[in-house]
Amino acid sequence: MKAMILAAGRGERLRPLTDRVPKALVEVAGKALLARHLERLARAGYREAVINVSHLSEQVVSRIGDGAAYGIAIAWSREPEALETAGGIAQARELLGPGPFLLINADVWCDLDLARLRARELGPRLAHLVLVPNPAHRPGGDFSLGGEIVGNDASPRYTYAGIAVMRPALVASVAGGRKAPLAPLLRAAAAQGLVSGELYRGTWRDVGTPERLAELEALLGKLAGAG
């Protein structure tokens, strides 16, 4: 299974830091977020990754290179203008190939065992989402979860962790080069019973603001000290 890391966003909420540093290269506890993802993917047995880039893209490409330093072969999907989540996946279709792939947002950190998702069978479904208990900054969550079926019910609702296994067919309606968000496509697929999911109660952080970046910095510092 290939992995795709969404790294094209500008990181508006992290400005002014992201005016000069791409969001994916923001460092936490001395290491770039993107580097942390690549190391974890390699340890979990992934050998190929597609990364989309746009804002300050050449900084990302020159810093990470072909992935040899991380034990994972990288194909770069360049976007002259950021195409949002579904648009980015659609743009990278040829690089991803026809099979299911792991999708992970560059601006999250999670201690979930990614090796487990490599063996995830989708069956007739289009996607399998990792959901987490709603954090303070997203109290309403994104999706409901009944057993393993993701839906759009009013409750109980959980937050999408930015980690999923999905088929390229999920973005079949999105033309290459067109901007499109992923959430509406996931909601439409969930309404048809085509999305499964799991609730992960381990450590997860969305690094979307300076405050949450500082929280993750403190957490990883504490974990390193305990180790």
Disulfide bonds with the S-S distance in Angstrom:
none
